[in-house]
Amino acid sequence: DAGVIQSPRHEVTEMGQEVTLRCKPISGHDYLFWYRQTMMRGLELLIYFNNNVPIDDSGMPEDRFSAKMPNASFSTLKIQPSEPRDSAVYFCASSFRRKGHEQYFGPGTRLTVT
Amino acid sequence: AQSVTQPDIHITVSEGASLELRCNYSYGATPYLFWYVQSPGQGLQLLLKYFSGDTLVQGIKGFEAEFKRSQSSFNLRKPSVHWSDAAEYFCAVGAGYGGSQGNLIFGKGTKLSVKP
């Protein structure tokens, strides 16, 4: 299996622009997670899905952030409008309930908002 | 609420020395426990996991961890550290009974530096 795939790997954008991060989970996994990692705040869970349905979005920082999972093999995290404080590495991870929820992480997207 | 504590923010060991990274969790029932490693510029990689059974679990890269229910601990060990082990290490517990909620609660991580 190719593992969790994220795109783009790096994104540089200007404040106010819309940013869309993409994730393809491991085939057969039924959970998908979006995390944000910064030096100041560490690793934060933003939102997670089970069978394409959002279960907990309490970690989404504000209304500028939205996430969708239209099918089992694709998810997006959108920031609109972006702000410099959104600069971080965003990770997507997936897991399978029957394997005890061990999560497999993608390589991350490094977002820089200028 | 469940939580995971990694008391050491940063540890430095000499190459070839033994290593123990501490992890304490708060949870009543038998938890699902994990250790992940993150090398610079990389995503998190699963090192090992504990669900039940033998309390000493072996993982990749020569790591092992021991589950001690009486101490609510799941410490990570390696008998001889290599320079390539320099990374950040995260302990995590499955949320909910038997990890039933689906998500993981992560500790804040321990950064390991290795001296030549």
Chai-1 contact restraints between the chains, C-beta under 6 A:
chainA,res_idxA,chainB,res_idxB,connection_type,confidence,min_distance_angstrom,max_distance_angstrom,comment,restraint_id
A,Y31,B,G102,contact,1.0,0.0,6.0,A-B,restraint_1
A,G42,B,K108,contact,1.0,0.0,6.0,A-B,restraint_2
A,L43,B,F106,contact,1.0,0.0,6.0,A-B,restraint_3
A,Y48,B,N103,contact,1.0,0.0,6.0,A-B,restraint_4
A,N50,B,G102,contact,1.0,0.0,6.0,A-B,restraint_5
A,F91,B,G43,contact,1.0,0.0,6.0,A-B,restraint_6
A,G100,B,Y32,contact,1.0,0.0,6.0,A-B,restraint_7
A,G100,B,F51,contact,1.0,0.0,6.0,A-B,restraint_8
A,H101,B,G94,contact,1.0,0.0,6.0,A-B,restraint_9
A,H101,B,G99,contact,1.0,0.0,6.0,A-B,restraint_10
A,H101,B,G102,contact,1.0,0.0,6.0,A-B,restraint_11
A,E102,B,L46,contact,1.0,0.0,6.0,A-B,restraint_12
A,E102,B,K49,contact,1.0,0.0,6.0,A-B,restraint_13
A,Q103,B,L104,contact,1.0,0.0,6.0,A-B,restraint_14
A,F105,B,G43,contact,1.0,0.0,6.0,A-B,restraint_15
A,F105,B,L44,contact,1.0,0.0,6.0,A-B,restraint_16
A,G106,B,G43,contact,1.0,0.0,6.0,A-B,restraint_17
A,P107,B,G43,contact,1.0,0.0,6.0,A-B,restraint_18
A,G108,B,G43,contact,1.0,0.0,6.0,A-B,restraint_19
